């Protein structure tokens, strides 16, 4: 959810937004400090110090080392993040939470210009965001102070020293075990209840889902080098069992699922978005539909909230606000469903995409590189997306699993105001591994198509504007690769004519960036550099063989039909005028300020029919899905996808 080139924020519901990124109640409480120190390097300590810390803490607090390692992996993948807090104020490898300390002076960003509905048949929707009264911080967001009490270790040390942080986590696990009346057993099977309680969840389903994930990690094992160069290993225990009956004695509530559309492998509650009339014949905050019977669901759109869980859930229940289908909590991966899949949420800023998609918000902040996402949230999100993909036959690739930053502006005037979340710090490579569809090389080295695939941890382009305009953001791993007009890092950046501004290295400036998993047609090679066709021009990026930023791929491409100088590019795939029945105003089919010149090629993601969902009234009797004869190809045009009429182009295969 977050900002456009001019608006760094997305409304917490990702609604395209309108939002003032002023601190929402708990949102402000959880806004991470942006000025955290950089992560230490491997030379700061021995390469096995963290492994030893787990062994020592396990012995000191009588917690099985394997349990301690598995819990930490699910929290942080063993990373320390240089003492920087997560999006919910969690610190260190054990993600000990201290939301009050993580509170930073929140900046008041300008409102976005994106209209959540993105439907020119209706008035633009730009709701304002009020600031709720500050509420008490929930227990799940203040585990670090409790760890300080249990261990006697100062809170500052628990936040910044990984060894101390691991000890604090072990102390919390041991305390949870004692509170449940269980012995400090050496058998990992006896710790299921304590692990569930460690999650901070206050309901049985979420706590169980978290504990199940921890025991899955125990069974499979993991090995990883952390962000500060520490090698940590957890041996696999494929026959590991768990005493799940312990959870019955934990005294947790039961979630109000109320027919939620979620897989059984996640915890999911119902927090319905209201469908109500208000004001002068207006209504909100979504439209009723009949998908997939009336229209296929083709896309899943990934957003970040730009606000905290508590503040965002208040907004989604406001009928005058905008909407999205699901929100996922950072601390434990709890999912809340707001809008049924059959209905159309207002989240992407493009009505055509809204009508064909499901929107998922993730608790987080785009312009806070150190405000890291937990493994629990990544895994919960991946399970939900896999379920939705199976249910609605959505391909698991970057042409159908889009970031909000990949959604095109529906018209030329909307292009500059489109949002840019989840941004460069969302780990698409890791996410697609969790989806079971990792990005891999699929063609020979001379293929005419490639998949962007930098190493997230070591790929660290400079971005500015996270806290202050023009000031570099904290150095951090990134999913994105920068593009130049020539094979030289001193060459100008590629310009996006639709933005009407010169390109910059700003964190919200998408004009010259490609993202992990996106596919492009090769336009040239020069030593360690590769060029692709991008926004109607040749764009270069460094792609050395020893540290590749992309891999060869197979794919379909389009190019203008022979004899045509260029073809138009569209932000929505609407039907031709003749397809509209009486009573449904024909929607204009107006190209964006882009073209595909003769000789250029762009990778095809899908073939889509020209469709328009007419829904401008509270009652559904006038709603219509209009389907035309025109067919479109969805293409990867720039950082965002776009559409071209099939009649304008030639479809080719690139398979070398």
N, C-alpha and C positions, 0 to 999 in steps of 0.2 A: 503494500500500500503505500508507497510513498512518493515521493514527489516527482514533479516534472522538472524540466530544466530550470524553470523559474520557481517552482514550488517543490521544495524538498520533502514534502510530506504527503502521505496517502492517508486518507481517512482511516481511522481504525478499522473500519470494516472494509477497507479497501475500497471503499466505494470510491470511486474515482476520485474523488474527491475533493472534497470540499473542505477540508478540514483545517482547523487551526491546530497546529501541533502543540498547542498549549498542553501542559501536563494534565492528563485526565486524573481523576482521583488517585486510584492506585497506580495509574500509568505514570504519573509524576514520581510517585514513590519508587518506581522500579526503573526509572530512566537511568541507564548506566553512566558512570563517569566516563567522559570521553578522553580524559587526559592520562590514562593509565600508562605506567611505564612499559617499555617494550619488553618482549619476552627475552629471558636470558638465553645465551647461546650454549652450545654443548661444552664449551671451554669453561663455563662457570662452575661446573661440578663434574664428578666422575660419571661415566655413562650408565652406571647401575645404581646410583644413589637412590632413585625413586623406588626401584625394585626392593632395595634394602629397607626403605621406609615402610613399605607395606608389610614386610616380614617382621620388623620391629614392632609396629603398631598392633599387628595381629597377636603377637606374643604378649605384649603389655596389657591388652584389653581382652585377651582370651576370645578372640573372634577368628574363625577359620580364615586363613590368608586368601584362599580362593574366593570366599564370599566377599571379602573386602575388595579384592581386585575386580570382581565382576560388577559390584555396585558402582565402583569408581568408573569403570569403563562405560556403563550406561549413563552415568552423569556427564562425563567430560571426555571420554575416550582417553583418559589419563593425562590430558593436557592441563597445564597450569595457567595458560593465558597471561603470563607475566603479572599476575595479581589483579588483572582486570575482571570486573564482574560480568556475569551473563546478563541477558535481557531481564532476568528476574532477580538480579542482585545476588547471584550465586558465585562463590569464589573457589578457586583451586580444583585439584583433581576430584575432590569429593563433593564439589558444588555446594559448599556450606553457605546458606543464604543469610544475608544481612542487608535487607532492603533499605533500611534507613541510612546506612552508611553509603550505599550505592546511589542515593538520591543526589542528583546534580541539579544545578540551576538550569532549568529547561529553557531553551531558546524558543521564541515565538516566531515560527516560520510564517511566511505569507501563505494565504489561502491558495489552493490550486484552482485551476480554471476548468478542469475536467468535469464533465457532467456525468454523474453516475449512471444514469439510464442510457445516455448516448443515443437517444432516439429523437431525431429532428421533428417527428410528428407530435412531440409533446414539449412543453416548456422545460428548459434546462432545470435540473435539480441541484441546488447548491445549499444544503442545510448548514446551519451554524452549529458549532460544538460548544456547549457550555462546560464549565469546570465544576464537577461535583464536589461536594464537601469532602475533605480528607477523612478517610476512615481508618480504623485500626489495621495494622499490618497483620495478616493471617499468620498462624504458626508456621506454615510451610515456608514462609519468607523470612524467618528469623531463627534458623537452626544454628547459625554460627555463634551467636551469643550464648546459646545453651551449651555448645561444645566448649566454649571458653570456661563456663562454670564447671563442667565435668572434668576438664583436663588441667585447669589452672594456667593454661597457655593464653597470653594476651590476645585479644581479638585481632589486633593489627598483624600479629605474627601468623595467625590462622588464615588471614586473607592473603598474605604475600609469600609465605614459606610453604612449599609443597609438603615437606616432611611433617611440619606441624599440622597442616591441613588434613593429611591422611590420619594422623593420630586423632584429630577431632572427629573425623568420620567414624573411626573405630569405636571411640567412646560413645558416640550416639547410637551405633548399632548395639553395643553391649547394654546400654541403658534401656533401649527398646526391648531387648530380649528379657531383661529383668522385670520390666513393667508388665510383660505378658506372663510372668511367672514361669518362664522357661529357663533351663540350665544353660550355662555358658559352655555348650557342647562343642567338641571338636568335629562333629559330623555336620557338614553343610546342610544336610536335609532338615536339620532341626532349627534352621534360622529363617524359614520362609516368612513367618509372621513378622519378625523384626525387620526383614528387608522390605516387606510391604509397608510397615509403619515408617520406615526411613524415607519413603517416597514423599511423605507429607500429605498424601491424599486423605481426604476425610470420608471417602466412600469405598465400599468393598470392591466394586468393579475396577476402579482406577488403581487401587492399591494392588489388587491381584494381577492386573495387566502388567504393572511395573515389576512385581516380583517374578512373574513368569518370564519376562524379558531377561532379568538377571540370571535366572536359572538356565535359560537358553544359552546365554553367554558362557556360563559354567560348563555346559555340555559341549559346546563347540570349541571353546578356547579362543584366545586372541593373542596376537603379538604385534607390537607397533612401536615405532620410534616417535616420541612425543614432540611437541612444539619446541622444547628446549633440549632436544637431542638425547633424551633418555630412552633406552631400550627396555620395554616392559613386556613380560611374558606371562600368560595365564595358560597353563596346560589344560588340554581338553579332558573332560570327565564325562564321556558319552553316556554312562549309565547313572548319572547323578539323578537322584530322586528328591522330592520335597514334601514336607508334611504340610500340605495345603489346608488341613483342618484347623491349623493354628489361627487362620484368618477369622474364623467364626467367633473367636474370643477377643477380637481386636476392638469391638465396640464401634464399628464404623457404620455410616448410614448407607441406605440403598439408593442408587441413582434413579431419578424419574426418566426412564428411557422412552416411554410413551410412543412406541413404534418408530424409533429412530432407524435411519438407513445407514447402518454401520456394520462392518464385519465383526464376528464374535471375538476376534483376536485383539480388539481394542476396548477401552472404556469409553462409553458414549452416553451423553445425557441430552435431553430435549430442552432447549431454551428457544421457544418459537419466536420468530420475527412476526410482529402484528400485521394483519391485513385489515386496514380500517380506513374509513372516509374521514376527512377533516377539511376545514377551510372552505374555499370556494370551489366545490366540485372536484377537489383533489383527493388523493388517497395514497397510501403507502403500506409497507415500504418495499413491496415487490409486486409481481404480477402473477396471477394464477394461470396455469397452463396445463397441458396434457402430454408432457414429454415422457417417454420417447415415442408415443403413438402418433403425436402430431408433428414432431420434429426430432431428428436424431440429436443426441448429445454427442458432440464431436471433440470438445475441449475440456480440459481441467486447467483452471488458472490459479497459480500459486501467488499469494499475497503475503505481506507482513503487515501487522496491525498498526504500527506506529503508536502503540498504546499498550497498557497492561490489560491483563485478563479481566479484572473487575470493572475497569472503565469501559472496555470494549463491550462487555455483556450488557452494561447499562444502555449503550448506544443502540445496539441491535434491537432492543425492545421498545424503541421510540418509533412510532408509525410515521413521523415526519422525517425520519432519517433515511439512510440507504440500507442495503442489505447484502448478504452473502450467504452461502449455504452452510459452511462449517467454520468453527474457530478451534485451534489447537493450542493447549496450554504448554508453556515451556517446561515447568518444573517436573511434570510427570506424564505428559502426553495425553491428558484428558481431552476428549473431543466433545464439543457442543454443536448440535445440529440446529439450524435456525430456519432454513427454507428447504422444503421437500425438493427432490430432484425433478419432479414433474413440473414444478413452478419455476419462474424466471426471476432470479435475484438481480439486483442492480449493483454491480460490483466492478465491471471492467471498463466502463467509460465508452463502450462501443456496443450499441444495441444488437447488432448482428452477432457479435461474440457472446454477449449475455444470453441471447436466445438459444445459443448452441452450446452453452458451457455450464460448468459447476465451479463456483469460486470457493477457495479455501484460504482462510486467514491464519497466519502463524504469529504467535506472540513474539514481537521483535521490532527492531529499529534498523532501517536501511543505513543511515549515516552514522552508525556507531560500530566500527569494525571490531572493537573488542567486546561488544555486547553479543557474545557468542550464543549459538543455538545449542541446546542440549541434545544428546543422542536420543534421549527418550522421546523428544518431540519429532526428530527426524524419522525415527522408527514408527511412531504412531501415524504420522502423516503418510509414510510409504505404505503402510498396511491399508489405510483408508483409500489411497489412490489405486492400489492394486485391486481392491474390492470394486471401486467405481469403474475401473477399466474393464474388469470382467463382466460386470452387470450391464454396462452400456456399450460394450464392444469398442472401447477407445484404445487406439494403439499407444503403447508406452514408449514414446519418443518425444523429442523436443519440438516436433511439429504439432503435437496434440497436448502435451503437458507444457503449458506456456507459463512464463512469469508474467505478472502484470506489465512488466517492462517490455514484453514482446507483443502486446496487443496494439494493433495499429490505430491511429486516429481515424475516425470514420469519415471525416472531411478535412480539407486543407486547413480550415481555421482552428480545428481541434488539435492538430499535430503538436504544437508547442506546449500544450497543457496536459498531455498524457503523462501518467505517472510512471515511476521508474523502479518500483519495488518488485521483487525482494532485493534487487541490487547485486553488486559485484561480490558480496561476501557470502551469499547463499551457495553452499557447496553442492552444485549440480552433479558432479562426478560421484560423490559419496551417495547422494540421494538416489541416483539411478542404480547404483549397486544394491541399495536396499530394496529398490523396486524389482530387483531380479533381472534387470535389463541394462547391464553395464555397457558403456561406450567402448567399442573395440574397433580395431582395424578390420575392414571388410573387403579391401581391394589391394591391388598391387601398387607399388610406389609411384607409378606414372598415371594413376587414375585422375580423371578430370573432376572428381568431387572429393571433398575432404570433410571430416568431422572435427570441429574445434575440441581439443582435449589437452589443455595444459595441466601440469601437476599443481594441484590446488595449493599445497603447502609452500612450494618454492616459487610459484608465480606471484610476484608482488609488485604490480604496477603502482606507480604513485597516483593517488587521488587527492584532491583538495576539497575543502568545503564541508567536512563532516561537522565541525563545530563553528568554524569561522571561515567566511568566504576567502578563498585564496590561500589558506593555510593548509599544509599537508595533513592528511589523515594519518592516524597511527599505521605503521607498516603492518601489513596483514596479508595472509593468503587470499587469493581471488580466483573466481571462475572465469574471469574475462581477460581478453587479449586486446591490446591497443593497435589501431590501424593508422598507417601513414600514407601519404600520397606518393612516396617513393621508398626504395629499399634503403632507408637511412633514418636513424632515430632522430636526426636533426631536421628531417623533412617536416613540412606542415602536416597536421592531423587531417584526416578525411572530414569533409564538411557535409552536413545534412541540410540541404536547401529548405527543407520543410520547417526547420527550427528557426530560420531567419536570423541566426546568430553565428559568430565565429566559434569553431570548436575549442573546447578547453579540456583540462584533465579533471574537471569537477566531478564529484562522485555521482551527481545526477545527470550528467551530460552523456547521452547515449550516442552521440553523433559518430564516434569513431571507435566503437567497441563491438567485438563479437564475444559470444558466450559459449561455455562448455556444452557440447551436444548439438549445437547448431551446425548446419551443413551448408556449404557454399561451393560454387563452381570455380575451379582453378582458372586464373587469368594470366598467370606467369610465374616464373621462378628465377631467382638470382642468388646464387650462393646459398647462404643460410636464410634467405628470405623467400616467402611465398606470397603471391598476389591472388586475390579473389575478386569476383564481381560483386559490388556492394553499392547500393544506392545509385546505380547508374554509372559507376566509375570503377576504376581499378584501385584496389586498396591493398596495401602491403603490410605484412607482419613478420616478425622474426620467428623462424621455424627451423632451428638447427637440428640436424639428425640426432645428435647426442642428447638434446633436451627438447624434443618436439612439442610444439604448441597445437599440433593437429595431426590426424592420421588419415590415410587414404580410405575412401569409402565408395560403395556403389550407390547409385541413385538415379532418379529421373530428373531431367532438367528441361526448362523451356527456353526458347529463343524466338524472337520475332519472326513471323512468316517471311519467306523470301520476297524481296522487293519492297518491304516496308522499312521505312527509316527508323521508326520507333513505335512502341505500343504503350498505352496508358496503364497506370497502376492504380488500384482501388483499395480503399480502406474497409470496404464491406462488400459482400457478394449479394446484391439485391437483384430482384427479377426485373425484366424489361417492362416498360410501361403497359404493354398490351396484356400482361398477366393479371393485372389487378381487377377484381370484380367490382360491380357497382357498390358504392358505400364505403369502399376502402381507398383513401387517397393514394395515388401512385407516388412512390418515393423516388427522389432523383438519384440517378446513377452518375455521380460526378467523380472524375478521377482526382487523385491526390496530386501534389506538385512534383510528381516523379514520373519517369518513363524508363522503359528498357530499350536502349538503342540497339540497332542492328548489330549482330555479332556477339552480343553479351548473352550469358546464360545464368539461370537461377534455379536452384534446387526446388523441386516440387515436394510439398508435404502431403497434399491430398487433393482430390477433385471434389468440389462442393456444388450443389445446385444453387441457383439464384433463389433465395427465400427471404421472406419478410414476415415477421410475426406482428400483426396489427393488434395492439392491446393498449387502448388509451382510456378505458372506462373501468369503473369499479366492478360492475356486473360483467359477466363474461359472454353475454349473448351476442355482442358485436365482435368478439375476438375472432381473428381469422389468420390462418397460416397461408400465405400466398406463395405459390411455387411457379417459377417461370421455366421457359425453355432454355435460357442461357445457362451455360455451365462455366464455372470458374476453377482455376487452379490456385490453391494456397501456396505461396512461395516464401522462401527466406530472402527478403529483399535487402534489409539493412539489419539493425539489431532487432527490429520488429518484423513480424510477418506481414504479408500484404496479399492482394488478390489480382489476378489477371484473367481476362476473358479467354476461355479455351479457343474461341474462334479467332483470336488475334495472334496465337503463338503456335509453334511446332513443338511437340513433345518428343524428347530424345532420351535414350538410355546411355548412362555413363558407367561402364562396367570394368574397365581395365584394372 
